[in-house]
Amino acid sequence: MTTQSAAHSTTSAPKQSRFERKRERILDAAMVLINERGVKGMTFAELAQTVELNTTSITYYFRLKEHLAAAVFEHTLERLEAMAIEAGAEPDPHARVSKYLELHFDMRARVLRGEERGIATLSDIRALEDSVREPLMKHYQAIFRLIRGFFGDVGDSDRKALLTARAHMLIEVTFWLPVWINDYSISDFARVRARLFELLAHGIAPAGSGFAPMPIPAPEDDIADPPETGSGAFLRAATRLINDLGYRGASVDRIVAELNVTKGSFYHHLDAKDDLVLECFRHSYHRVSRAQRVADEAGGTHWQRLSTAIAMLLDVQFGGTWPLLRTTALLALPANVRADVVERSNRMAMRFAGTLVDGISEGSIRPIDPMITSQIVMATLNAAYDLRHWAERLPRDQAVSTYASTLATGLFD
């Protein structure tokens, strides 16, 4: 049975009890609130109002908020696992990746039609207590191994490193899908999916070409740590904590504890946490823009310029104490903050799209959809932070080129 039929069949699945139906309503409503406000921003009082129950009734099903959050995340992981298993049953890597994309696009279409709720944003798992977080992370890692298996046996250490990069990139593509796919009509989803698969299959570079960065150093103001004192110290600490723990997990208390300063010191430099997060995003996007500008100034083909910018930004993500802010943090931002950040993100993506168009015109970049590709480039670069430990086990140049190959030449041999 497919994921879709398993989720919607009313003939073969056993009829749910009244208890199970109420529990599902609570989980659906909690998932929406977690996506909007994060685990820490969700309250039983608001949840009870949403499902038209009282808080006592909520606690009958879930005694603690963390238990409810864990159930929401586990429900999402079960759905992701079902899709990975279904796609993994296809006969070869191309068919598996194609099927996995099809399942995610179908789910997004059902969500937009109002036929189902969708899935939870998983970044807040990091903010949960260890006893709750660890089983969820183990489940996610098992799903990751299933998806890595789409590409064949891991083989030796170099092969394992490559397949890990490919699996990570594919997962990030599907996680980032809700950010940009809503700009397209559902009737266009099949065409968009085909273009996305073509990009993932063959990459950006023309046949016979590979990753081609120019050997230039990144500018000091692009990779250097912010000042150790003042607002710069808060920027560095907040960026790292948000990347590691999610937006809600990086509380003001955690940030000041990281720096061993008082809350008074925090509010001396900043009015509120959201101001700090916005500043973190502004600095991250400034650094992306700076890398793009430096790469353009270096000259060469537009593919070389794009490769150079990608190499500079991956180097930032794989080393140092001041990475780019993780894109998943964007999905957990409050709605009033998110719009400004999305606009800035789209501005950076548009600049990448311009480079892609110029490269297609001169023949240094394959004829691919520049709008879709620019979103994938942005998501993949920012998501590289999650592979820092993976990158530490490799020479830096090898880590950068291996990860960049997912964009340059695609996900298949």
C-alpha positions in Angstrom: 0.0 0.0 0.0 1.3 3.5 -0.9 1.8 6.2 1.6 -1.1 8.1 0.2 -3.5 5.1 0.3 -2.3 4.2 3.8 -3.1 7.7 5.0 -6.5 8.0 3.4 -8.0 4.5 2.9 -11.3 4.1 4.6 -12.0 0.6 3.4 -9.0 -1.4 4.4 -7.9 0.4 7.6 -9.6 -0.5 10.9 -12.1 2.1 12.0 -10.6 4.4 14.6 -12.0 4.5 18.1 -13.3 7.7 19.6 -10.1 7.9 21.7 -7.9 7.6 18.6 -9.9 10.2 16.6 -9.5 12.7 19.4 -5.9 12.0 19.8 -5.4 12.5 16.0 -7.2 15.8 16.2 -4.9 16.9 19.1 -1.8 15.8 17.2 -2.9 17.6 14.0 -3.6 20.9 15.9 -0.4 20.6 17.9 1.6 20.1 14.6 0.2 23.4 13.2 1.0 25.3 16.4 4.5 23.8 16.6 5.2 24.9 13.0 3.9 28.4 13.8 5.3 28.9 17.3 7.7 26.1 18.0 7.4 23.7 20.9 8.1 26.3 23.5 5.5 28.7 22.0 2.8 26.1 22.0 0.4 26.1 25.0 -2.1 23.6 26.2 -4.6 26.4 26.6 -4.4 27.5 23.0 -4.4 23.9 21.8 -7.5 23.1 23.8 -9.3 26.0 22.3 -8.3 24.9 18.8 -9.7 21.4 19.2 -12.6 22.6 21.4 -11.6 20.7 24.5 -10.5 21.8 27.9 -6.9 21.6 29.1 -7.7 18.7 31.4 -8.9 16.7 28.4 -5.6 17.5 26.6 -3.6 16.2 29.6 -5.6 13.0 29.6 -4.0 12.2 26.3 -0.6 13.9 26.9 0.5 14.6 30.4 3.3 16.9 29.5 3.9 19.3 26.6 7.2 17.6 25.7 5.3 14.2 25.4 2.8 15.8 23.0 5.7 17.4 21.0 7.4 14.0 20.8 4.3 12.3 19.6 3.9 15.0 16.9 7.5 14.5 15.7 7.2 10.8 15.9 4.1 10.9 13.7 6.0 13.0 11.1 9.0 10.6 11.3 6.7 7.7 10.7 5.3 9.3 7.6 8.8 10.2 6.3 9.9 6.6 7.0 6.9 5.2 5.1 7.8 7.4 2.1 11.5 6.3 2.3 10.5 2.7 2.4 8.1 3.0 -0.5 10.7 4.9 -2.6 13.5 2.5 -1.6 11.5 -0.4 -3.1 12.1 1.0 -6.6 14.6 -1.0 -8.7 17.4 1.6 -9.1 18.7 4.9 -7.7 17.1 7.1 -10.3 13.7 5.5 -9.8 14.0 5.7 -6.0 14.8 9.4 -6.0 12.1 10.1 -8.5 9.6 8.2 -6.4 10.7 10.0 -3.2 10.1 13.4 -4.9 6.8 12.3 -6.3 5.6 11.3 -2.8 6.6 14.6 -1.3 5.0 16.6 -4.1 1.8 14.6 -3.8 1.8 15.3 -0.1 2.3 19.1 -0.7 -0.6 19.0 -3.2 -2.9 17.4 -0.6 -1.9 19.9 2.0 -2.6 22.8 -0.3 -6.0 21.3 -1.2 -6.8 21.0 2.5 -7.0 17.2 2.4 -4.4 16.8 5.2 -2.3 18.8 7.6 1.2 18.1 6.4 4.2 17.4 8.5 5.9 19.1 11.4 9.1 21.1 11.0 11.7 18.9 12.7 14.2 21.6 13.8 12.6 21.9 17.2 13.5 18.3 18.1 16.9 19.7 19.0 15.3 21.9 21.8 13.7 18.9 23.6 15.1 17.3 26.7 17.7 14.6 26.2 15.4 11.7 27.2 12.7 12.8 24.7 15.1 14.0 21.9 17.4 10.9 21.7 14.8 8.4 20.5 13.5 10.8 17.9 17.1 11.5 16.7 17.7 7.7 16.4 14.5 7.4 14.4 15.6 10.2 12.1 19.1 8.6 11.7 17.4 5.4 10.7 15.4 7.2 8.0 18.6 8.9 6.8 20.3 5.5 6.4 17.2 4.4 4.4 17.6 7.4 2.1 21.3 6.9 1.8 20.6 3.4 0.7 18.7 4.8 -2.4 22.2 5.2 -3.9 23.6 1.8 -3.2 26.1 0.2 -0.8 28.3 2.6 1.1 31.5 0.7 0.3 34.7 2.3 1.5 35.0 5.6 3.5 35.2 7.8 0.5 32.1 6.2 -1.0 30.3 6.5 2.3 31.2 10.2 2.5 29.8 10.8 -1.0 26.5 8.9 -0.4 26.1 10.8 2.9 26.4 14.1 1.1 23.9 12.9 -1.6 21.3 11.7 1.0 21.7 14.9 3.0 21.1 17.1 -0.1 18.0 15.1 -1.1 16.5 15.4 2.4 17.1 19.1 2.5 15.5 19.5 -1.0 12.3 18.0 0.4 12.4 19.9 3.7 12.8 23.2 1.8 10.0 22.4 -0.6 7.3 24.1 1.4 9.2 27.4 1.3 9.0 27.9 -2.5 6.6 25.4 -4.0 3.5 27.4 -3.0 4.6 29.9 -5.7 3.5 27.4 -8.3 0.0 26.1 -9.2 -0.8 22.6 -8.2 -1.4 21.9 -11.8 2.2 22.7 -12.5 3.6 20.4 -9.9 4.4 17.6 -12.3 6.4 19.9 -14.5 8.2 21.4 -11.6 9.0 18.0 -10.2 10.4 16.8 -13.5 12.7 19.9 -13.7 13.8 19.4 -10.1 14.6 15.7 -10.8 16.5 16.6 -13.9 18.6 19.0 -11.9 19.2 16.4 -9.2 20.1 13.8 -11.8 22.6 15.8 -13.8 23.6 18.8 -11.8 24.5 22.3 -12.9 27.7 21.8 -14.8 27.8 20.7 -18.5 28.6 17.1 -19.3 32.3 16.5 -18.8 32.7 19.4 -16.4 32.9 19.3 -12.6 33.1 21.7 -9.7 35.3 24.6 -10.9 36.1 27.1 -8.1 38.8 29.8 -8.6 41.6 29.6 -6.1 40.9 32.9 -4.3 40.8 33.5 -0.6 37.5 34.7 1.0 37.6 38.3 2.2 38.4 38.8 5.8 35.1 40.5 6.6 33.3 37.5 5.1 34.8 34.7 7.2 36.2 36.4 10.3 34.5 35.9 13.6 32.5 38.9 14.9 34.0 40.9 17.7 34.3 39.0 21.0 32.5 41.8 22.8 29.3 43.8 22.2 26.6 42.7 19.9 29.1 40.7 17.8 29.5 38.2 20.5 25.8 37.7 20.8 25.6 37.2 17.0 28.2 34.5 17.1 26.6 32.7 20.0 23.0 33.0 18.8 23.9 31.7 15.3 25.6 28.6 16.6 22.8 27.9 19.2 20.0 28.4 16.7 21.7 26.1 14.2 22.2 23.5 17.0 19.0 23.9 18.9 16.5 25.6 16.6 14.9 29.0 17.0 13.0 28.2 20.2 15.8 26.2 21.8 18.2 29.2 21.5 16.5 31.1 24.3 17.9 34.3 25.8 18.9 32.3 28.9 20.9 29.9 26.8 22.6 32.7 24.8 23.7 34.6 27.9 24.8 31.4 29.6 26.9 30.6 26.6 28.7 34.0 26.9 28.7 34.0 30.7 27.0 37.4 30.9 23.8 38.7 32.4 20.5 39.3 30.8 21.0 43.0 31.4 24.0 42.8 29.1 21.9 41.2 26.4 19.2 43.9 26.6 21.8 46.6 26.7 22.8 45.7 23.2 19.5 44.3 21.8 15.8 45.1 22.4 14.6 41.5 22.0 15.5 38.0 20.8 13.8 38.5 17.5 16.0 41.6 16.8 19.0 39.4 17.4 17.7 36.6 15.1 17.0 39.1 12.3 20.5 40.5 12.7 21.9 37.0 12.5 20.0 36.4 9.2 21.1 39.8 7.9 24.7 39.0 8.5 24.4 35.6 7.0 22.8 37.0 3.8 25.4 39.8 3.7 28.1 37.1 3.7 26.4 35.2 0.9 26.1 38.4 -1.1 29.8 39.2 -0.4 30.9 35.8 -1.6 28.8 36.3 -4.8 30.4 39.7 -5.4 34.0 38.5 -4.8 33.4 35.5 -7.1 32.1 37.9 -9.8 35.1 40.2 -9.4 37.4 37.2 -9.9 36.1 36.7 -13.4 36.0 33.5 -15.4 32.9 31.7 -16.7 29.7 32.1 -14.8 30.0 28.5 -13.8 33.4 29.2 -12.3 32.0 32.2 -10.5 29.1 30.2 -9.1 31.6 27.4 -8.1 33.8 29.9 -6.4 31.0 31.4 -4.4 29.8 27.9 -3.4 33.3 26.9 -2.3 33.7 30.0 -0.2 30.4 29.5 1.6 30.9 25.8 2.2 34.2 26.6 3.7 32.4 28.9 6.1 29.8 26.2 6.9 32.4 23.5 7.5 34.8 25.4 9.7 35.1 28.3 12.1 32.9 29.5 14.9 30.6 31.8 12.9 28.6 29.8 10.3 25.7 31.0 8.2 22.4 30.7 10.0 20.7 27.5 9.2 17.7 27.7 6.8 15.5 25.5 9.0 15.6 28.4 11.6 13.6 30.4 9.1 10.7 27.9 9.2 10.4 28.3 13.0 10.4 32.1 13.1 7.3 34.0 14.2 5.2 35.0 11.3 5.8 38.7 11.7 9.6 38.1 11.5 9.5 35.4 8.9 8.3 37.6 6.0 11.3 39.9 6.2 13.7 37.0 6.3 12.0 35.2 3.4 12.2 38.3 1.3 16.0 38.6 2.0 16.5 34.9 1.2 14.6 35.3 -2.0 16.8 38.2 -2.9 19.9 36.1 -2.6 18.3 33.3 -4.6 17.4 35.8 -7.3 21.1 36.7 -7.6 22.1 33.1 -7.9 19.3 32.8 -10.6 20.9 35.7 -12.5 24.3 33.9 -12.5 22.6 30.7 -13.7 20.9 32.5 -16.6 24.1 34.2 -17.7 25.9 30.8 -17.5 23.2 29.1 -19.6 23.5 31.9 -22.2 27.3 31.5 -22.5 27.1 27.7 -22.4 29.1 27.2 -19.1 25.9 26.0 -17.3 23.5 23.3 -18.4 20.0 24.5 -19.5 18.2 24.1 -16.2 15.4 26.0 -14.5 17.2 28.9 -12.8 14.4 29.7 -10.3 14.2 26.1 -9.0 18.0 25.7 -9.0 18.6 29.0 -7.1 16.4 27.8 -4.3 18.2 24.4 -4.2 21.5 26.2 -4.1 20.4 28.4 -1.1 19.0 25.5 0.8 22.0 23.2 0.2 24.6 25.8 1.2 22.9 26.6 4.4 22.1 23.0 5.3 25.8 22.2 5.0 26.2 23.2 8.6 24.6 19.9 9.6 27.6 18.1 8.0 30.3 19.8 10.0 31.2 16.7 11.9 31.2 14.7 8.6 33.5 17.4 7.0 35.9 17.3 10.0 36.8 13.7 9.1 38.0 14.7 5.6 40.6 17.2 4.2 38.7 20.5 3.9 39.1 20.6 0.1 37.8 17.1 -0.3 34.8 17.9 2.0 34.0 21.0 0.0 34.3 19.2 -3.4 32.4 16.1 -2.3 29.5 18.1 -1.0 29.5 20.5 -3.9 29.4 17.5 -6.4 25.7 17.1 -5.4 25.0 20.5 -7.0 27.7 20.3 -9.7 27.2 16.9 -11.3 24.1 15.5 -9.5 23.3 12.7 -7.2 24.1 9.7 -9.4 27.3 8.1 -10.7 
